[in-house]
């Protein structure tokens, strides 16, 4: 049989008389619409008709309809779609099932260009080229080189391309001419061999749908063809080989995803049935996401309550470690590091300068070897892990954002604020995608990506961002925990007197902070985890706790004094205020600054002041006896009398009675 792609098909050969008019008028015809006794798929396939060919269905006198074959195999799969035809030619003779000659082809007044494109070029050399798009879309998969190496350029330039450069421009060749050329250049002329894919590729039309695949188990993107075959030598190379045969594609969806193994996807290009395409793109043919109920969690509370520490356990739980909540710290640390290196956990910290460009995507300046500056779109932290999660659907992923309230949430998240909602994730009924402003890619958030944030309630920025995240995140409060502190001290083997003192100081200080400020400005138990001795408590208090209290009550030393138990009068003045250089108190000192002594004269606008400071012996590098340190904390606790003396003896036995 010759290589014609335009066929006469007598209606009498495919259906009995009473069904012929109905078939000719039907928009879509499948094998199930045809009588089984006529064995139409096998008959057409044996004649040489294939998907993409055009059929002229006739009743013996006139052409009743034109149709494009969308699927056809000898096993019984057949699908054609009716094409527009402005005027049907009259037949001078009744043709049998055969190819349409060049003279006959020119008699058809067609409303599409795809039909004449399907006729061998030698048959339509004098035909007027049409410019409109075919109404019957076809479906394809094409691989962007080995392991998808060319995909970034395809996505950026809006193209798809194929190799075998020695064939040159094939746009004016007939199929027989092409086969002869393929034989001459590559010694291959069979339809099953590689170069024949170029012939199929040149048949792709505007409106056709295309999948870009990576191997047999991944889809990189899905697009719509906007411009058909064009020959562009030297414009696009893949691993050193010229890929001159190109089409233009609008890549509508660039979300990578895993699919079930397509064992017949060994070739670069393959035509798909509409059903197969829709199955793959629609999701039922894709590997299901391992997670369908994503978690957006924020752990919040005062500083030192173990938010950053506990976020590791929560991350492991979300990744499937059922023992994480009770596991030893060493196990948690090892597993965290393993999963972080594997890419399933990504950790970042927000700060005031953190921006959308770092989190989602933005332009980056690149300087080449010649010193010229170029700009390109670079994905940010969130976009990278979301793309990985969308591609590796069988695994779960966690993004941890420490200090999430330190950044401008609206500016950093942008449109992600909406996309993060569980019901808006990919694969959900309310799935939502947005077009990113820089890359113009369509982007959605996969459900197997969990997001955990930590938030310090002592940070003043919390009031500015709470409303923005409240609907999208579950908030879990973490407050100072006496039990956690006691367990940590017992595990360290801290002596009972010191352990009791640490817990008492922790409770008394937080009681006063709640009273003087609020519950969100307490001191977390984690600040005291490193204490092993009385001097260790002094060091932690002097270097970590006291500076934080000073920050809470910035410039209000009277409140700092109240918090640490400095003895004050009912009027808020230090009870023992001396005017010499010998300081009073233990944790803090206070001395009088007399106006006349400091300024040298009395002034109407100034009065005597109180000078507050941390006691020199209580500072981290100060020298303090165990008895002095014990007395300092007794002052904080407000203990007096024999109870105070007994506790001091227990803490500093070398001091004697």
Secondary structure, DSSP 8 states (H G I E B T S, - for coil): -----EEEEEGGGTS-HHHHHHHHH-SEEEGGGS-GGG-HHHHHHHHT--TT-EEEEE-SSBEEEEEEEEEE-TTS-EEEEEE-EEE--B-SS---SEE--HHHHTT-EES-SHHHHHS-GGGSTTS----S--SS--EEEEE-SGGGTTHHHHHHHTEEEE--GGG---TT--HHHHHHHHHHHHS---TTSTTHHHHHHTT--TT-EEEEEETTTEEEEEEEEEEEEEE-TTS-EETTEE--EEEEEEEEE---EEB---TT--SSEEEE-HHHHHHHHHSTTB---S-SS--EEEEEESTTSSHHHHHHHHHHHHTT-TTGGGS-HHHHHHHHHHHHHTTSEEEEE--TT--HHHHTEEEEEEE-TTS-EEEEEEE-HHHHHHHHHHH-TTS-EEEEEETGGGS-HHHHHTTHHHHTSGGGSTTSTT---EE-TTT--EE---TTEEEEEEEETTSTTHHHHHHHHHTTSEEEE----HHHHHHHHHHHT--HHHHHHHHHHHHHHHHHHHHHT-GGG---GGGGTT--SHHHHHHHIIIIIHHHHHHHTTT-HHHHHHHHT--B-TTSSBSS-BSSS----SSEEEEEE-HHHHHSS--TT---EEEEEE-TTTSTTS---HHHHHHHHHHHHT--HHHHHHHHHHH-GGG--
